[in-house]
């Protein structure tokens, strides 16, 4: 089996992180992989906002938590990559384009020994007044839709075992 397929098969979502920062060279490589995700018509509508400021992470986490029962949905991660997409460029493909970026980020991270988890509710977060203010702070406007939050770090837990693959996952015609 080649290394790419091994990486895809072995990656897991991690929900407990150590406080250790990610090395800059690894973070740069992960971000570069995100920029090579396929996008509709090559328009590159997604953007990635790298958040490492603890106060900003706390603020985003509190907004995110307001949409779920989980009080700490970022699981202690010290790096959050917010993926947003410009709906003017992607039209109906904003979520698809941003999802491919998220996938590239998580796979690249795993290939470098960095753990990750996709945190939902970015769409809801960046429709709130506080979220809209964050977009403005980052030089973005309300045409950007939140796709996902990719939390990154080093796990502080056992590595999860994969669930068995469901029957009929693949249907041949």
C-alpha positions as CSV (number, residue, x, y, z in Angstrom):
1,X,0.0,0.0,0.0
2,X,1.4,3.4,-0.9
3,X,2.0,6.2,1.8
4,X,-0.8,8.4,0.6
5,X,-3.4,5.6,1.1
6,X,-1.9,4.6,4.4
7,X,-2.2,8.2,5.6
8,X,-5.9,8.4,4.5
9,X,-6.7,5.1,6.2
10,X,-4.9,5.8,9.5
11,X,-6.0,9.3,10.2
12,X,-8.3,9.8,13.2
13,X,-10.1,12.7,14.8
14,X,-8.5,13.7,18.1
15,X,-10.5,15.3,20.9
16,X,-7.9,16.0,23.6
17,X,-4.7,18.0,22.9
18,X,-1.5,18.8,24.7
19,X,-0.6,22.4,25.1
20,X,2.5,22.0,22.9
21,X,2.6,24.4,19.9
22,X,3.0,23.1,16.3
23,X,6.4,23.8,14.8
24,X,6.2,26.6,12.2
25,X,7.7,24.4,9.4
26,X,5.0,21.8,9.9
27,X,2.2,24.4,10.1
28,X,3.4,26.0,6.9
29,X,3.5,22.6,5.1
30,X,-0.1,21.9,6.3
31,X,-1.3,25.3,5.1
32,X,0.4,24.9,1.8
33,X,-1.4,21.5,1.3
34,X,-4.7,23.3,2.0
35,X,-3.9,25.7,-0.9
36,X,-3.7,22.8,-3.3
37,X,-7.2,21.5,-2.7
38,X,-9.3,21.2,-5.8
39,X,-11.9,24.0,-6.2
40,X,-14.7,24.6,-8.6
41,X,-13.4,25.9,-11.9
42,X,-10.0,26.6,-10.1
43,X,-11.4,29.8,-8.6
44,X,-9.8,29.1,-5.2
45,X,-12.7,30.6,-3.3
46,X,-11.7,29.3,0.2
47,X,-9.4,31.2,2.6
48,X,-7.8,29.9,5.8
49,X,-7.4,32.0,8.9
50,X,-4.8,30.7,11.3
51,X,-5.7,31.5,14.9
52,X,-3.2,30.9,17.6
53,X,-4.1,33.7,20.0
54,X,-5.6,32.1,23.1
55,X,-8.1,34.9,23.6
56,X,-9.4,34.7,20.0
57,X,-9.6,30.9,20.3
58,X,-11.5,31.2,23.5
59,X,-13.9,33.7,21.9
60,X,-14.5,31.5,18.9
61,X,-14.9,28.4,21.1
62,X,-17.6,30.2,23.2
63,X,-19.6,31.2,20.2
64,X,-19.2,27.6,18.8
65,X,-20.3,26.1,22.1
66,X,-23.5,28.2,22.1
67,X,-24.7,26.0,19.2
68,X,-23.9,22.6,20.9
69,X,-24.0,20.9,24.3
70,X,-20.1,20.7,24.3
71,X,-18.7,23.5,26.4
72,X,-15.2,23.0,25.0
73,X,-15.6,22.0,21.3
74,X,-12.0,22.9,20.4
75,X,-10.7,20.2,22.8
76,X,-7.8,22.3,24.1
77,X,-6.2,22.8,20.7
78,X,-3.8,25.7,20.5
79,X,-4.1,26.2,16.8
80,X,-7.4,26.6,14.9
81,X,-7.5,27.0,11.1
82,X,-10.8,28.6,10.2
83,X,-11.8,27.7,6.6
84,X,-14.2,30.1,4.9
85,X,-15.3,30.4,1.3
86,X,-16.2,33.5,-0.8
87,X,-19.6,32.8,-2.2
88,X,-19.1,35.3,-4.9
89,X,-16.4,33.1,-6.4
90,X,-17.8,29.7,-5.6
91,X,-21.5,30.2,-5.8
92,X,-23.2,27.0,-4.9
93,X,-19.8,25.3,-4.4
94,X,-18.6,27.1,-1.2
95,X,-19.1,24.1,1.1
96,X,-17.6,21.6,-1.4
97,X,-14.5,23.8,-2.0
98,X,-14.0,24.5,1.7
99,X,-14.5,20.8,2.6
100,X,-11.7,19.8,0.2
101,X,-9.4,22.3,1.9
102,X,-10.4,20.8,5.3
103,X,-9.6,17.3,4.1
104,X,-6.2,18.4,2.7
105,X,-5.4,20.1,6.0
106,X,-6.2,17.0,8.1
107,X,-4.4,14.6,5.9
108,X,-1.3,16.8,5.6
109,X,-1.3,17.2,9.4
110,X,-1.5,13.5,10.0
111,X,1.3,12.8,7.5
112,X,3.5,15.1,9.6
113,X,2.6,13.6,13.0
114,X,0.2,16.5,13.9
115,X,-3.3,15.5,15.0
116,X,-6.5,17.2,14.0
117,X,-10.3,17.3,14.2
118,X,-12.9,19.0,12.1
119,X,-15.1,21.2,14.3
120,X,-18.5,22.1,12.8
121,X,-20.6,25.1,13.4
122,X,-18.4,27.6,11.5
123,X,-21.3,28.5,9.4
124,X,-23.4,29.5,12.4
125,X,-20.4,31.1,14.2
126,X,-19.7,33.6,11.3
127,X,-23.3,34.6,11.0
128,X,-23.4,35.9,14.6
129,X,-22.6,39.6,15.2
130,X,-19.4,38.6,17.0
131,X,-18.5,36.3,14.1
132,X,-19.2,39.1,11.5
133,X,-16.8,41.3,13.5
134,X,-14.1,38.7,13.4
135,X,-14.5,38.5,9.6
136,X,-14.1,42.3,9.4
137,X,-11.0,42.1,11.6
138,X,-9.6,39.6,9.1
139,X,-10.4,41.8,6.1
140,X,-13.3,39.6,5.0
141,X,-16.9,40.5,4.5
142,X,-20.3,38.8,4.9
143,X,-20.0,37.1,1.5
144,X,-17.6,34.6,3.2
145,X,-19.3,31.5,4.7
146,X,-17.8,29.5,7.4
147,X,-17.1,25.9,6.3
148,X,-15.2,24.4,9.2
149,X,-12.7,24.8,12.0
150,X,-9.6,22.5,11.7
151,X,-8.2,22.2,15.2
152,X,-4.6,21.1,15.3
153,X,-2.2,19.9,17.9
154,X,-0.6,16.8,19.5
155,X,-2.9,14.3,21.1
156,X,-3.1,13.8,24.8
157,X,-5.0,10.6,24.6
158,X,-4.9,7.1,23.2
159,X,-5.1,6.9,19.4
160,X,-8.6,5.9,18.5
161,X,-9.3,2.6,16.8
162,X,-11.3,2.9,13.6
163,X,-14.9,1.8,13.6
164,X,-15.6,-1.1,11.3
165,X,-16.6,0.0,7.8
166,X,-20.3,-0.4,7.3
167,X,-21.7,-3.0,4.9
168,X,-22.8,-1.7,1.5
169,X,-20.4,1.2,1.7
170,X,-19.6,0.5,-1.9
171,X,-22.3,-0.3,-4.4
172,X,-21.4,-1.6,-7.8
173,X,-23.7,-1.2,-10.8
